[in-house]
Amino acid sequence: MATENKKVTINDVARLTGVSKRTVSRVINRSPLVGEETRKRIEQVIESLNFQPDKQARGLASRRSYLLGLIYDNPDALYIDQVQRGVLSICTELGYELVVHPCKWHEQDFVDNCLKFISRSNVDGVLILPPVSESKLLAKALGDAGHPYVRIASADLDDHENIVISNEREAMAEIVQHLLELGHERMGMITGPLSYYSSQERMGGFVTAAKEAGKPIAEQYIVEGKNTYESGLVCAEKLLSLSARPTAIFANNDEMAAGIVRVAHTKGIKVPEQLSVVGFDDNLFASRVIPSLTTMKRPVEELAILATKKLLNRCQAEFFSQHLETVITPYLIKRESSAKPAE
């Protein structure tokens, strides 16, 4: 239908399908508010005309940049990669691009730094990852400035339209139950930095579940780590040097759990025959190390996809009209690093 010397416009598509430009725009933007029959008819005309929407004109017409921002301060590259995969699976489908902004959330000017990033990049909204998502100051600043945002966090810190919660306190009970069913009574824990809500939630869930089961955790069996492999080495050394060392240790993330396995090996302590080790996250290497790591699976891509949908609803309410959940609970993956304690 298209001619060689005339550029096809959205007006042509609307005229040939007998609908408004707004309806054509909704189909281009994957809005669920268009009936299936109408959608197919418009898509057929778009294909036959070889119509390519002008992204710049699209942005000017809608007063949107079709850019989303991702703000984070997290040393775990595997976690960041999983988040980006989830976000981009939605962005790519809907014609959005992702702009990434690492920050230092403990620095005094980090809120101003984030606001400048939003202004400079002209993003339509931002996704905020833990631990940055735990900042009340940043959330307030974004709300006051009218910037749409969605936080991924481990606790209920915000209105549910602005947050996706990884229910980590409840998930910890599954780890305690697993270790108790195996017969462990001396259970240790390497926490993350206790200034983080996520670390507090996981420690609180672990300690509470053990106490309710009648197996309270002794104070000397809880050591604070930094969510790094190196801190896992240091903390494991402390726990495994105790005269009555724990027979099972939970680490706040898989990196520190790998540190426990390393220290156990150097001390001649066999995993899992003499020591069970459980991590958190189910990072890529968890299933590839020897022994493979029993760990709590945090469904990072699923959390990121849900958060992206919520953010797009804040930016452009036509995208996802269906009800979106707020809470996703991690689940335990049992592998080789946990077993019954030695007799």
Rosetta blueprint (number, residue, H / E / L):
1 M L
2 A L
3 T L
4 E L
5 N L
6 K L
7 K L
8 V L
9 T L
10 I H
11 N H
12 D H
13 V H
14 A H
15 R H
16 L H
17 T H
18 G L
19 V L
20 S L
21 K H
22 R H
23 T H
24 V H
25 S H
26 R H
27 V H
28 I H
29 N L
30 R L
31 S L
32 P L
33 L L
34 V L
35 G L
36 E H
37 E H
38 T H
39 R H
40 K H
41 R H
42 I H
43 E H
44 Q H
45 V H
46 I H
47 E H
48 S H
49 L H
50 N L
51 F L
52 Q L
53 P L
54 D L
55 K H
56 Q H
57 A H
58 R H
59 G H
60 L H
61 A H
62 S H
63 R L
64 R L
65 S L
66 Y L
67 L E
68 L E
69 G E
70 L E
71 I E
72 Y E
73 D L
74 N L
75 P L
76 D L
77 A H
78 L H
79 Y H
80 I H
81 D H
82 Q H
83 V H
84 Q H
85 R H
86 G H
87 V H
88 L H
89 S H
90 I H
91 C H
92 T H
93 E H
94 L H
95 G L
96 Y L
97 E E
98 L E
99 V E
100 V E
101 H E
102 P E
103 C L
104 K L
105 W L
106 H L
107 E L
108 Q L
109 D L
110 F H
111 V H
112 D H
113 N H
114 C H
115 L H
116 K H
117 F H
118 I H
119 S H
120 R H
121 S H
122 N L
123 V L
124 D L
125 G E
126 V E
127 L E
128 I E
129 L L
130 P L
131 P L
132 V H
133 S H
134 E H
135 S L
136 K H
137 L H
138 L H
139 A H
140 K H
141 A H
142 L H
143 G H
144 D H
145 A H
146 G L
147 H L
148 P L
149 Y E
150 V E
151 R E
152 I E
153 A E
154 S L
155 A L
156 D L
157 L L
158 D L
159 D L
160 H H
161 E H
162 N H
163 I E
164 V E
165 I E
166 S E
167 N L
168 E H
169 R H
170 E H
171 A H
172 M H
173 A H
174 E H
175 I H
176 V H
177 Q H
178 H H
179 L H
180 L H
181 E H
182 L H
183 G L
184 H L
185 E L
186 R L
187 M E
188 G E
189 M E
190 I E
191 T E
192 G L
193 P L
194 L L
195 S L
196 Y L
197 Y H
198 S H
199 S H
200 Q H
201 E H
202 R H
203 M H
204 G H
205 G H
206 F H
207 V H
208 T H
209 A H
210 A H
211 K H
212 E H
213 A L
214 G L
215 K L
216 P L
217 I L
218 A L
219 E H
220 Q H
221 Y H
222 I E
223 V E
224 E E
225 G L
226 K L
227 N L
228 T L
229 Y H
230 E H
231 S H
232 G H
233 L H
234 V H
235 C H
236 A H
237 E H
238 K H
239 L H
240 L H
241 S L
242 L L
243 S L
244 A L
245 R L
246 P L
247 T L
248 A E
249 I E
250 F E
251 A E
252 N L
253 N L
254 D H
255 E H
256 M H
257 A H
258 A H
259 G H
260 I H
261 V H
262 R H
263 V H
264 A H
265 H H
266 T H
267 K L
268 G L
269 I L
270 K L
271 V L
272 P L
273 E L
274 Q L
275 L L
276 S E
277 V E
278 V E
279 G E
280 F E
281 D E
282 D L
283 N L
284 L H
285 F H
286 A H
287 S H
288 R L
289 V L
290 I L
291 P L
292 S L
293 L L
294 T E
295 T E
296 M E
297 K E
298 R L
299 P L
300 V H
301 E H
302 E H
303 L H
304 A H
305 I H
306 L H
307 A H
308 T H
309 K H
310 K H
311 L H
312 L H
313 N H
314 R H
315 C H
316 Q L
317 A L
318 E L
319 F L
320 F L
321 S L
322 Q L
323 H L
324 L L
325 E L
326 T L
327 V E
328 I E
329 T L
330 P L
331 Y E
332 L E
333 I E
334 K L
335 R L
336 E L
337 S L
338 S L
339 A L
340 K L
341 P L
342 A L
343 E L
